[in-house]
Amino acid sequence: MGKGYDTNLLNRDMEKCLRSPFVKGEVIGVSLLKKPLHLLTIGNGPFLVHWNGGFHGNEWVTSRILMEIVLELLELLDKNEAWNGNSLKDLFKQVRLQVVPMVNPDGVDLVIHGEDKAASYQELVKQLNYPNRTYSSWKANIRGIDLNKQFPSGWEIERNRKPAYPTFRDFPGYGPLTEPESKAMAQLIIKEPADRLLCFHSQGEVIYYGYSNKQPKVSEDVVKKFQRVSGYEPVRTFDSHAGLKDWFIDRYQKEGYTVEVGRGVNPLPLSQYDKNLEKVKRLAFQSLIRG
């Protein structure tokens, strides 16, 4: 895999996915550098589950994990095989799965390859990254706005306590939903709100599942099942705002979860990859089971 899971590897895996008759591919928008924001949809059931990853540049491992899981799902569907004793073809008559594997392609490529991939933003990212010598701490999009602090719920709280100007992490922008990447995600959700939304980040091995006590009661039971299969600790109350999960719960009062993959310093070391993949795979499969 080399240094990391960049947009070239994502596009390679997208091509593999789209050879399957069981998946539909769309582009829901483009990044500031005009890179596509891909959406994959599997199944045609009434219960809509949404997964996303790669919101933060230095969390590209979540994109690789999600794509590996999707490719395995499609291979099993092609072979008409079961997963953990469950018929996938029957499951996807009940469930429809949406996957946006990489929300921040510009940030991911910057972290992995450096400012050579920043195009017209080269001088800006050098300034915003100071005093860091590498881009391993970069979470933002290519112009220094943290995409997971861009959503309207509690945005003013984050604005008042986070950096006031663009930087490599945590700046929520000059207003909510100013960035093409965050706008595309919001528009996707508004068009058809999922029944269950999972946002994959790293790191911490916890699952955040509440916001302002607006989460549905079923979230408590579902997150315990996620804990049982993954070992990740559920956390209902956390002083964080303006994330996609926060806005989703606030606006729709539906199930929303932020899954923090692995432990350590981002980007997570590849020595952890197989262990993290196994835990997330179990959790991801559990998320496709209603109730």
Legacy VTK file of the C-alpha trace (Angstrom):
# vtk DataFile Version 3.0
C-alpha trace
ASCII
DATASET POLYDATA
POINTS 291 float
0.000 0.000 0.000
2.998 2.305 0.281
2.623 5.381 2.453
-1.138 5.374 2.757
-4.534 4.928 1.139
-4.768 7.843 -1.282
-7.254 8.790 -3.976
-5.464 6.674 -6.595
-5.979 3.555 -4.485
-9.554 4.578 -3.755
-10.267 4.970 -7.476
-8.697 1.556 -8.144
-10.981 -0.034 -5.549
-13.994 1.887 -6.859
-13.406 0.311 -10.266
-13.321 -3.133 -8.644
-16.584 -2.438 -6.809
-18.383 -1.226 -9.906
-17.750 -4.521 -11.707
-20.300 -6.083 -9.365
-23.963 -6.099 -10.398
-24.942 -5.595 -6.748
-23.620 -2.050 -6.366
-24.504 1.345 -7.764
-21.899 4.118 -7.936
-22.561 7.855 -7.949
-20.648 11.080 -7.444
-22.373 13.330 -4.895
-20.056 16.304 -5.338
-16.452 17.347 -5.757
-13.782 18.628 -3.409
-12.118 22.033 -3.687
-9.537 20.405 -5.981
-12.382 18.870 -8.039
-11.810 15.320 -6.851
-15.005 13.240 -6.865
-16.849 12.392 -3.664
-17.947 8.835 -4.345
-21.114 7.160 -3.097
-21.688 3.402 -3.278
-25.113 1.873 -2.703
-25.788 -1.821 -2.105
-29.214 -3.446 -1.720
-32.765 -2.231 -2.130
-34.343 -2.752 1.276
-36.438 -0.185 3.141
-33.972 0.305 6.048
-31.224 2.728 5.011
-27.798 2.434 6.664
-25.107 5.012 5.912
-21.340 4.659 6.448
-18.737 7.330 5.807
-14.999 7.707 6.377
-12.040 9.898 5.530
-13.533 13.106 6.965
-10.085 14.059 8.256
-6.949 13.913 6.132
-4.840 12.002 8.634
-7.621 9.435 9.221
-7.339 7.851 5.763
-7.211 4.385 7.355
-11.007 4.589 7.765
-11.385 4.893 3.989
-9.242 1.831 3.392
-11.142 -0.190 5.994
-14.547 0.744 4.573
-13.527 -0.104 1.031
-12.056 -3.434 2.092
-15.323 -4.312 3.852
-17.397 -3.257 0.841
-15.242 -5.328 -1.514
-15.659 -8.366 0.738
-19.417 -7.842 0.888
-19.627 -7.682 -2.901
-17.449 -10.766 -3.341
-19.691 -12.741 -0.998
-22.800 -11.489 -2.785
-21.295 -12.489 -6.140
-20.634 -15.991 -4.776
-24.003 -16.147 -2.982
-22.197 -16.889 0.268
-23.200 -16.004 3.821
-21.452 -13.612 6.184
-21.373 -14.762 9.809
-24.132 -17.227 9.016
-26.414 -14.599 7.471
-27.564 -14.726 3.873
-26.409 -11.437 2.395
-28.878 -11.574 -0.463
-31.720 -11.890 2.032
-30.221 -9.184 4.227
-29.994 -6.690 1.375
-33.684 -7.225 0.606
-34.305 -5.665 4.026
-31.459 -3.131 4.095
-29.923 -0.609 1.728
-26.347 0.469 2.440
-24.836 3.822 1.441
-21.069 4.299 1.689
-19.125 7.538 1.199
-15.611 6.178 1.720
-13.568 9.400 1.513
-15.191 12.733 2.356
-11.908 14.704 2.289
-9.832 13.456 -0.673
-7.744 16.647 -0.868
-6.747 16.373 2.782
-5.939 12.681 2.462
-3.639 13.227 -0.515
-1.953 16.143 1.270
-1.216 14.029 4.353
0.190 11.164 2.301
2.068 13.027 -0.444
2.694 16.545 0.874
2.100 19.941 -0.732
2.935 18.646 -4.211
-0.689 17.431 -4.231
-2.084 20.789 -3.073
-2.069 22.378 -6.571
-2.929 26.097 -6.277
-3.138 25.779 -2.465
0.555 24.884 -2.054
1.672 28.127 -0.420
-1.441 28.279 1.729
-1.049 24.781 3.178
2.611 25.470 3.987
1.540 28.518 5.989
-1.383 26.785 7.702
0.702 23.748 8.645
3.365 25.769 10.495
5.204 24.793 12.710
4.681 21.134 11.697
7.381 19.626 9.508
5.144 16.980 7.974
1.425 16.868 7.226
0.697 13.952 9.567
-1.319 16.239 11.898
-3.455 17.679 9.082
-7.196 17.051 9.567
-8.713 19.907 7.563
-9.701 20.222 3.933
-7.245 21.840 1.544
-8.002 25.388 2.704
-7.764 24.704 6.409
-11.384 24.056 7.434
-12.292 21.047 9.564
-15.125 19.356 7.679
-16.504 17.633 10.760
-16.971 20.962 12.543
-19.006 22.406 9.671
-22.517 21.267 10.536
-25.143 23.628 11.988
-25.851 21.936 15.338
-23.772 23.733 17.958
-21.602 25.362 15.305
-21.493 28.660 17.237
-20.106 26.832 20.295
-17.232 25.457 18.230
-16.629 28.816 16.550
-16.180 30.470 19.959
-13.690 27.963 21.336
-11.785 26.671 18.332
-9.202 28.433 16.147
-10.514 31.679 14.663
-8.741 31.271 11.316
-7.925 28.446 8.900
-5.324 26.012 10.152
-4.410 22.333 9.906
-7.113 21.181 12.345
-10.221 22.249 14.269
-11.162 25.509 12.492
-14.952 25.226 11.931
-15.049 27.777 9.124
-16.576 31.254 8.937
-20.042 29.720 8.861
-21.677 26.280 8.756
-21.666 24.306 5.502
-19.376 26.653 3.609
-17.244 23.868 2.091
-18.203 21.795 -0.953
-17.375 18.541 0.853
-19.545 19.236 3.905
-22.317 20.647 1.703
-22.348 17.463 -0.395
-22.722 15.321 2.728
-25.535 17.481 4.094
-27.360 17.436 0.755
-27.085 13.650 0.575
-28.595 13.280 4.042
-31.346 15.847 3.440
-32.325 14.152 0.171
-32.967 10.893 2.036
-32.161 10.739 5.755
-30.688 7.388 6.710
-32.294 5.273 9.407
-28.859 4.577 10.912
-25.728 6.638 10.294
-22.162 5.610 11.161
-19.255 8.048 10.807
-15.873 6.310 11.013
-12.982 8.312 12.467
-9.774 7.448 14.305
-8.727 7.032 17.105
-9.921 5.950 20.595
-11.932 2.708 20.261
-15.095 4.439 21.455
-18.547 4.949 19.911
-20.262 8.308 20.453
-24.011 7.918 20.060
-25.868 10.856 21.627
-26.427 14.536 21.081
-28.478 16.898 23.294
-30.518 13.886 24.465
-32.212 13.776 21.064
-31.023 10.304 20.104
-33.770 7.646 19.854
-34.107 5.120 22.673
-33.090 2.277 20.355
-29.573 3.755 20.103
-28.810 2.516 23.621
-29.570 -1.081 22.663
-27.860 -0.903 19.274
-24.639 0.584 20.648
-24.424 -2.219 23.223
-24.516 -4.700 20.342
-21.759 -2.729 18.613
-19.752 -2.902 21.844
-20.264 -6.633 22.159
-18.889 -7.401 18.696
-16.089 -4.800 18.597
-15.046 -4.128 22.189
-15.441 -0.381 21.530
-16.766 1.597 24.504
-20.097 3.455 24.124
-20.088 7.141 25.142
-23.425 8.963 25.117
-22.478 12.444 26.312
-19.425 14.210 24.923
-18.760 17.955 24.770
-18.413 18.182 21.017
-20.605 19.921 18.465
-20.999 20.678 14.757
-20.136 17.151 13.595
-22.211 15.268 11.039
-23.420 12.820 13.691
-24.426 15.706 15.974
-26.430 17.471 13.280
-28.018 14.237 12.084
-29.309 13.348 15.550
-30.324 16.955 16.277
-32.259 17.353 13.028
-33.790 13.912 12.563
-33.765 12.260 16.014
-32.502 9.097 14.325
-29.634 6.752 15.151
-26.238 8.375 14.665
-22.843 7.009 15.735
-19.271 8.242 15.509
-16.977 5.216 15.606
-13.390 5.999 16.626
-11.238 3.265 15.086
-8.056 2.003 16.764
-5.717 3.612 19.286
-2.605 5.734 18.944
-1.502 8.782 16.983
-3.000 9.531 13.565
-2.301 8.340 10.954
-2.617 5.035 12.793
0.321 2.664 12.244
-0.235 -0.037 9.662
0.959 -2.595 12.214
-2.508 -2.191 13.786
-4.389 -2.476 10.531
-5.485 -6.128 10.575
-6.670 -5.922 14.183
-8.598 -2.710 13.513
-10.111 -4.097 10.318
-11.412 -7.170 12.136
-13.114 -5.136 14.873
-14.647 -2.655 12.447
-15.822 -5.449 10.146
-17.766 -7.043 12.997
-19.270 -3.704 13.965
-20.090 -2.800 10.372
-21.895 -6.089 9.805
-23.851 -5.615 13.025
-24.960 -2.187 11.787
-26.730 -3.876 8.858
-28.986 -5.847 11.194
-32.120 -3.946 12.169
-32.956 -3.481 15.839
LINES 1 292
291 0 1 2 3 4 5 6 7 8 9 10 11 12 13 14 15 16 17 18 19 20 21 22 23 24 25 26 27 28 29 30 31 32 33 34 35 36 37 38 39 40 41 42 43 44 45 46 47 48 49 50 51 52 53 54 55 56 57 58 59 60 61 62 63 64 65 66 67 68 69 70 71 72 73 74 75 76 77 78 79 80 81 82 83 84 85 86 87 88 89 90 91 92 93 94 95 96 97 98 99 100 101 102 103 104 105 106 107 108 109 110 111 112 113 114 115 116 117 118 119 120 121 122 123 124 125 126 127 128 129 130 131 132 133 134 135 136 137 138 139 140 141 142 143 144 145 146 147 148 149 150 151 152 153 154 155 156 157 158 159 160 161 162 163 164 165 166 167 168 169 170 171 172 173 174 175 176 177 178 179 180 181 182 183 184 185 186 187 188 189 190 191 192 193 194 195 196 197 198 199 200 201 202 203 204 205 206 207 208 209 210 211 212 213 214 215 216 217 218 219 220 221 222 223 224 225 226 227 228 229 230 231 232 233 234 235 236 237 238 239 240 241 242 243 244 245 246 247 248 249 250 251 252 253 254 255 256 257 258 259 260 261 262 263 264 265 266 267 268 269 270 271 272 273 274 275 276 277 278 279 280 281 282 283 284 285 286 287 288 289 290
